Amino acid sequence: MPGGILIFMSNGLLSTVFGTKHERDLKGLMPVLHAVNARESWALSLKPEDFPAQTVVLKGRLASGETLDDILPDAFALAREAARRTLGERPYDVQILGAIVLHQGKITEMKTGEGKTLASIAAAYLNSLDEQGVHIVTVNDYLAERDADWMRPVYEYLGVSVGVILSNMDPEIRRGEYAKDITYGTNNEFGFDYLRDNMKWDNSRKSQKHHHFAIIDEIDSILIDEARTPLIISGPVDEDVSKYIQSDRLVQKLSECEKDPATGD
């Protein structure tokens, strides 16, 4: 290679020099985690009535041009302290790291017992501040209702509303649940409600207003195993078919014109 040096490195050597991808990703998350931890003492000093007030303040900061990433340290610190006060559980750093990854739209793998349900709180709260709704998707009605009831005290402490979609709900109740800041439900219910909405002529009758941000529990099951079963929905045809019947009767009375022997037309 004229004028330069060509160096070949093995994967093992590259990892030694630059670190594995996991290590590089984790290194990139650490400054965000440190920023959240730096705001913990501030959150500890707040009174209960300050939490919903701070939610209003954060929404105002977004309205003034700041981004979700700008307000993330304050929002995560508030969510962590709200969880500690209402559930008696303070999210550990690993759970805050998981919440950061979820906010970034990536997949985080957490083992059983590491508190993935608690880890989703901060990411859901932060993204609900856009006031376009957050959907938390799980695998069955039991888990959707359980997690909504379990986490509701935390969200309500923060001044955020929580809803849940169950299979036996009528359309009016569904619209009310989707209007909440954070809505729990199953992949099937969210999917079928989307299909039902696309069959409605009036936008005001739709259940789902926005598709802004979603957190998917058991993502391998929902996006791989469950996705193999298609969601199919049908509805009644309201069009008037009498014109087709009349046209068919008229066509049966028609006869083909004789061709001109000279031209063949």
C-alpha positions as CSV (number, residue, x, y, z in Angstrom):
1,M,0.0,0.0,0.0
2,P,2.0,3.0,-1.3
3,G,2.3,5.9,1.1
4,G,0.6,4.2,4.0
5,I,0.5,1.2,6.3
6,L,-2.1,-1.6,6.1
7,I,-2.8,-3.3,9.4
8,F,-4.9,-6.4,9.9
9,M,-6.4,-7.1,13.3
10,S,-8.3,-10.1,14.5
11,N,-11.7,-9.7,16.1
12,G,-10.1,-10.5,19.5
13,L,-7.5,-7.8,19.2
14,L,-10.0,-5.3,18.0
15,S,-12.2,-6.0,21.0
16,T,-9.2,-5.6,23.3
17,V,-8.2,-2.2,21.7
18,F,-11.6,-0.7,21.2
19,G,-13.9,-2.8,23.5
20,T,-16.8,-4.9,22.6
21,K,-20.0,-3.3,21.1
22,H,-21.7,-3.9,24.4
23,E,-19.0,-2.1,26.3
24,R,-19.1,0.8,23.8
25,D,-22.8,1.1,24.1
26,L,-22.7,1.0,27.9
27,K,-19.9,3.7,27.8
28,G,-22.2,5.9,25.8
29,L,-25.1,5.5,28.3
30,M,-23.0,6.3,31.4
31,P,-23.1,10.1,31.1
32,V,-26.9,10.0,30.9
33,L,-27.1,7.8,34.0
34,H,-24.7,10.1,35.9
35,A,-26.9,13.1,34.9
36,V,-30.0,11.3,36.3
37,N,-28.2,10.4,39.5
38,A,-27.1,14.0,39.9
39,R,-30.7,15.1,40.1
40,E,-31.7,12.5,42.7
41,S,-31.1,14.7,45.7
42,W,-33.3,17.4,44.0
43,A,-36.1,14.9,43.6
44,L,-35.7,13.7,47.2
45,S,-36.3,17.3,48.4
46,L,-39.6,17.7,46.7
47,K,-43.0,17.6,48.4
48,P,-45.8,15.3,47.1
49,E,-47.6,18.2,45.5
50,D,-44.5,19.2,43.7
51,F,-44.4,16.1,41.5
52,P,-47.5,16.8,39.3
53,A,-46.4,20.5,39.3
54,Q,-43.0,19.4,37.9
55,T,-44.8,17.4,35.3
56,V,-46.4,20.6,34.1
57,V,-43.0,22.4,34.2
58,L,-41.5,19.7,32.0
59,K,-44.3,19.9,29.5
60,G,-43.7,23.6,29.4
61,R,-40.1,23.1,28.7
62,L,-41.0,20.9,25.7
63,A,-43.4,23.5,24.5
64,S,-40.7,26.1,24.6
65,G,-38.4,24.1,22.3
66,E,-36.5,21.7,24.5
67,T,-36.3,18.0,23.5
68,L,-37.1,14.9,25.5
69,D,-33.4,14.2,25.8
70,D,-33.0,17.6,27.4
71,I,-35.5,17.0,30.1
72,L,-34.6,13.3,30.6
73,P,-32.5,13.7,33.7
74,D,-35.2,15.5,35.6
75,A,-38.0,13.3,34.3
76,F,-36.1,10.1,35.2
77,A,-35.2,11.4,38.7
78,L,-38.8,12.3,39.3
79,A,-40.0,8.8,38.2
80,R,-37.4,7.1,40.3
81,E,-38.4,9.0,43.4
82,A,-42.1,8.5,42.8
83,A,-41.6,4.8,42.5
84,R,-39.6,4.8,45.8
85,R,-42.4,6.7,47.6
86,T,-45.4,4.8,46.3
87,L,-44.1,1.3,45.8
88,G,-41.2,1.3,48.3
89,E,-38.9,0.3,45.4
90,R,-36.1,2.6,44.2
91,P,-35.1,1.7,40.6
92,Y,-31.4,0.6,40.5
93,D,-28.9,2.0,38.1
94,V,-29.3,-1.0,35.8
95,Q,-33.1,-0.3,35.6
96,I,-32.4,3.3,34.8
97,L,-30.0,2.2,32.1
98,G,-32.7,-0.1,30.7
99,A,-35.2,2.9,30.7
100,I,-32.7,5.0,28.7
101,V,-32.3,2.2,26.1
102,L,-36.1,1.9,25.8
103,H,-36.4,5.7,25.4
104,Q,-33.9,5.4,22.5
105,G,-36.1,3.0,20.7
106,K,-33.8,0.0,21.3
107,I,-34.2,-3.4,22.8
108,T,-33.0,-4.1,26.3
109,E,-32.6,-7.6,27.6
110,M,-33.2,-8.0,31.4
111,K,-33.2,-11.2,33.2
112,T,-36.1,-12.4,35.4
113,G,-35.9,-10.6,38.7
114,E,-34.1,-7.5,37.4
115,G,-37.3,-5.5,37.5
116,K,-38.2,-4.8,33.8
117,T,-41.7,-3.7,34.7
118,L,-40.3,-1.0,37.0
119,A,-37.6,-0.1,34.5
120,S,-40.3,0.9,31.9
121,I,-41.8,3.5,34.2
122,A,-39.2,6.3,33.5
123,A,-39.3,5.8,29.8
124,A,-43.1,5.7,29.6
125,Y,-43.4,8.8,31.8
126,L,-40.8,10.8,29.8
127,N,-42.5,10.0,26.5
128,S,-46.0,10.7,27.9
129,L,-45.0,14.4,28.4
130,D,-45.4,14.9,24.6
131,E,-49.2,14.4,25.3
132,Q,-49.5,12.1,22.4
133,G,-50.0,8.9,24.4
134,V,-47.8,5.9,25.2
135,H,-48.8,2.3,24.6
136,I,-47.3,-0.4,26.7
137,V,-47.8,-3.8,24.9
138,T,-47.8,-7.1,26.7
139,V,-48.9,-10.7,25.9
140,N,-52.2,-11.2,27.7
141,D,-55.1,-9.4,29.5
142,Y,-54.0,-10.5,32.9
143,L,-50.5,-9.0,32.6
144,A,-51.9,-5.8,31.0
145,E,-54.3,-5.3,33.9
146,R,-51.9,-6.3,36.6
147,D,-49.1,-4.0,35.4
148,A,-51.5,-1.1,34.9
149,D,-52.8,-1.5,38.5
150,W,-49.4,-2.1,39.9
151,M,-47.8,1.0,38.3
152,R,-50.8,3.3,38.5
153,P,-49.8,4.8,41.9
154,V,-46.5,5.9,40.5
155,Y,-47.9,7.6,37.5
156,E,-50.7,9.2,39.5
157,Y,-48.1,10.5,41.9
158,L,-46.5,12.2,38.9
159,G,-49.8,13.6,37.7
160,V,-50.1,11.2,34.7
161,S,-53.2,9.2,33.8
162,V,-53.1,5.4,33.1
163,G,-55.5,3.3,31.1
164,V,-55.8,-0.4,30.2
165,I,-57.4,-2.1,27.2
166,L,-59.1,-5.5,27.8
167,S,-60.7,-7.8,25.3
168,N,-64.2,-7.4,26.8
169,M,-64.4,-3.6,26.6
170,D,-67.0,-1.8,24.5
171,P,-65.8,0.9,22.0
172,E,-66.8,3.9,24.2
173,I,-64.7,2.7,27.1
174,R,-61.8,1.9,24.8
175,R,-61.8,5.5,23.5
176,G,-61.6,6.7,27.1
177,E,-58.7,4.4,28.0
178,Y,-56.8,5.4,24.8
179,A,-57.2,9.0,25.8
180,K,-55.1,8.4,28.9
181,D,-51.4,9.4,29.0
182,I,-50.3,5.8,29.2
183,T,-52.3,2.8,28.0
184,Y,-51.5,-0.8,28.8
185,G,-52.9,-3.6,26.5
186,T,-52.1,-6.7,24.5
187,N,-50.7,-6.8,21.0
188,N,-53.9,-8.3,19.7
189,E,-56.1,-5.6,21.2
190,F,-53.9,-2.8,19.9
191,G,-53.7,-4.5,16.5
192,F,-57.5,-5.1,16.1
193,D,-58.3,-1.6,17.4
194,Y,-56.0,-0.2,14.7
195,L,-57.8,-2.3,12.0
196,R,-61.2,-1.2,13.4
197,D,-60.2,2.5,13.3
198,N,-59.2,2.1,9.6
199,M,-62.8,0.9,8.9
200,K,-64.4,4.0,10.3
201,W,-65.4,7.0,8.2
202,D,-65.3,9.6,10.9
203,N,-61.9,10.3,12.5
204,S,-63.7,11.4,15.7
205,R,-64.9,7.9,16.2
206,K,-61.4,6.3,16.1
207,S,-60.1,4.8,19.4
208,Q,-56.4,5.3,18.8
209,K,-55.6,9.0,18.2
210,H,-51.8,8.7,17.9
211,H,-49.0,6.2,17.4
212,H,-46.3,8.1,19.2
213,F,-44.3,5.8,21.4
214,A,-44.7,2.1,22.5
215,I,-42.9,-0.1,24.9
216,I,-43.2,-3.9,24.1
217,D,-42.8,-6.4,26.8
218,E,-41.6,-9.9,25.7
219,I,-40.7,-8.4,22.4
220,D,-39.3,-11.7,21.0
221,S,-42.7,-13.4,21.6
222,I,-44.8,-10.5,20.3
223,L,-42.8,-9.5,17.2
224,I,-41.7,-13.0,16.2
225,D,-43.9,-15.8,17.6
226,E,-47.2,-13.9,17.8
227,A,-46.5,-12.1,14.5
228,R,-46.8,-15.3,12.6
229,T,-50.6,-15.2,13.2
230,P,-52.2,-12.5,11.0
231,L,-54.9,-10.2,12.3
232,I,-57.9,-10.3,10.0
233,I,-61.0,-8.3,10.4
234,S,-64.1,-7.9,8.3
235,G,-67.2,-5.7,8.3
236,P,-70.6,-5.5,6.6
237,V,-70.9,-4.0,3.2
238,D,-73.2,-1.0,3.3
239,E,-73.2,-0.1,-0.4
240,D,-76.4,-0.3,-2.5
241,V,-76.1,-3.3,-4.9
242,S,-79.4,-2.8,-6.7
243,K,-77.7,-1.0,-9.6
244,Y,-75.6,-4.1,-10.3
245,I,-78.8,-6.2,-10.4
246,Q,-80.4,-3.7,-12.8
247,S,-77.3,-3.6,-15.0
248,D,-77.2,-7.4,-15.2
249,R,-80.8,-7.5,-16.4
250,L,-80.2,-4.8,-19.0
251,V,-77.1,-6.6,-20.4
252,Q,-79.0,-9.8,-20.9
253,K,-81.4,-8.0,-23.3
254,L,-78.6,-6.7,-25.5
255,S,-77.4,-8.4,-28.6
256,E,-74.3,-8.1,-30.6
257,C,-74.5,-5.9,-33.8
258,E,-74.0,-7.6,-37.1
259,K,-70.7,-7.0,-38.8
260,D,-70.3,-5.1,-42.1
261,P,-69.4,-7.8,-44.7
262,A,-67.3,-5.2,-46.6
263,T,-65.2,-3.9,-43.8
264,G,-65.6,-6.6,-41.1
265,D,-66.5,-4.0,-38.6
